[in-house]
Amino acid sequence: MTTFGPAIRIAATTAALASALPFLPATPAFASPAVSPFSSPALASLSPSQAFVSPFALPRPSGPFAVGREVLHLTDRSRPDPWVPDSPRELMVSMFYPAVALPGRPASYLSVAEARLLIDDRKVTGIIEPEELSSTRTTAVASAPPRHGRFPLVVLSPGFTLHRHTLTHLAEELASRGHVVAVADHAHESAGTDFPRGRTLNCTACTVVEGQGTSGYARVASGRSRDLSFLLDRLTGDRPVWRHARMIDRTRIGVAGHSIGGNAAAVTMAADPRVRAGINMDGSLFEPVPAGGFGGRPFMLLGAPSPAPDGAPDKTWVRDWPVMDGWKRWLTVTGSGHLDFTDIPVIGEQAGIPDPGFPLPGSRAAQITRDYVGAFFDLHLRGIPQPLLDGPAPSHPEVLFQQP
């Protein structure tokens, strides 16, 4: 694998929590939320210069559908931000969806300001230029007309200190297969995310969480779960905020996340019966799965091999595996690291930044992530049989089926 810097899986110990940071609670109340769409001219204001040609490109999706993308800004005025209590909770959300295949402006990857902050956070300043990273080539077309029909909804949550853009190749893949995908940015929990009115919010939460250890990460996961349920309300309620919300089949909803976002996916599964299936990509379960489990709904653990010296699996996965009471899988990817389920190793490979500790190539890591996450949601939200999930496959020898 190649990456922007050391890839360390967040483990459930205080020391490991601190080392992971450089990579990167009442019941929900949903009264009177505000929304502002970022599409057409507003979306363009967040885009890098189209004249700059980046050396980086995300893998093209494999599905039959073209992909569109729009961006939403959501504000829950009934709930204070957990890190900045004098402000309401805000989300930025990228909506990827099956689209009509027409020429159009490519969707931007991330802004130059966001790219610069991510590069600084990953300690590769001077190796990758912000303009190069911000102009990474994507497949989605900005504000493309949607395909007719109703499609399952998959909600994605990124890792702590990371922003939603790091899950773009996965979001484009799922949309190309026939899912609507909502990728959330949680305010004050990334190295830097652009918000309306010229604001770039950085990781106010980082210092707080670092001082709290395991309980701090549990707080992040629980707060994100409330974010994701709020997002579902705003996308599938009686007055949805997204102009193409009619595409969403409200009876087929999935959730997945990377790192702390994976813990948030599990918490959301347990708390919100609207979610039919979920995935945790390499995230320790700081906030445990409750004893009641998921009510028989399917869940998948997809992760890197244990970073522990003795190779022992994540203790939180071992602890919560028995209460996952429906269809379930525990898969590990040989040669991978914590970031291999994001865009970062793909771009790192193209930038020629080696990480000898994790030999799986970034392009291969992306392929495995897309194949298994796509298979899971195609099976459980679209009802399409997926032999890939039945057991070890010669086409994917790196993927091991664990039997705890």
C-alpha positions, 0 to 999 in steps of 0.5 A: 500500500501507499499512503500519505503517512503512517496508517495506524488502526485505532485500537481500544487503548489510550496509547493507541488512541493518541497515536491514531489522531495524526492521521488522520447525548440526548435522544435526537431532536429534529424540530425546525432544521435548516438546509441550504443546497450547494448545487449549480453556482454555489457548488462551483464556489467550492471547486478548484480551478478547472484549468489545473490538470491533476496527476491523480485520478480515482478508479472508474466505477464498475456499475452500469449507471452514470453518476451525478453529485450534488452537495447539501448543507444541513443545520439541526437548530434543535441540537447544539454542536457537541464541540462548539455548544454555542452553534447548532449542529451542521453537516455537509453532505455529498449526494451521489446518485445514478444519473443520465449519461450526458456531458457535464462539468466533472464534480470537484474532488475537494477545495484547495483549502481542504486539500492544504489542511489534509496535506498538512495533517498527513505531513506531506507538505511539499510532496503533494501540492494542494492544487494537485490533490484538490483537482483529483479526477473523479467520475461523477458529473456535477448536478447531472439529471437523475435516472428515473426509478427508486433506488436504495440509500446508503449513508457513509461516515468517514474516519475521525480527522478525515472528511467525506471526500476520502470516501469518494471512490466508494460512493461513486462505485455504489451509485454506479451500481444503483444506490443513492449515496449520502456521504456526511461531513460532521462539523469540527471533526476533520482536518478541515471542511468547507462550510457556507459563508466562507468558513473552513471548520477544522478539528475542534474535537481532536483536542477534546477527544485526545484528552478523554481517551476511549470515552471520547471516541465513544462520544464521537460515535454516539454523536455521529449516530444522531447526525446520521438519523437526522440526515435520514429524517431530512432525506426521507421525511415528508418534506425532504431537503434534496430535490431528487429525494423521490429517487430514494426507496425509504424501505431500503436503507444501509449505513457504512463508515470507516474507522470511527464512522464504522462505529457510528454505523453500528450505533445507528444500526442498533438505534434506528430501525429504518436502517436495514444493513450496515458495515464497519470498515476497520473501526474499533467499537468504542461505543458498544453494540447493545445487548439487544444487537441489531434485531436480526439485521445484517452487519459486516466487519471489514478490516485490516489485520490486527496491528497488535504485536501478538496478532490478536484481533480487536477486542471490541470486535471480539466482544460485540461479535456474539450480539450481532444477531443476524447475517454477519461476516468478519473479513480481514484483508491481508497486507492492508492498513487502516486507511486502505478503505479510503481514497488515500492509498489510491492517491498515495500510490499515484504520488509514489509515496511508499509505506512498506508496512502495508504492501497491498497496492492502493489500487488493489485495496480500492478494488477489494473495498468496492467489491465487498462493500458493493456486494454486501449492499447489492445483496441486502438492499437489492436482493441480488445473490453475491457468491463473493460473500459466501466464502474465500474466493480465488479472485480475492485471495487477500480476503480472509473469512474469520470465524471467531 
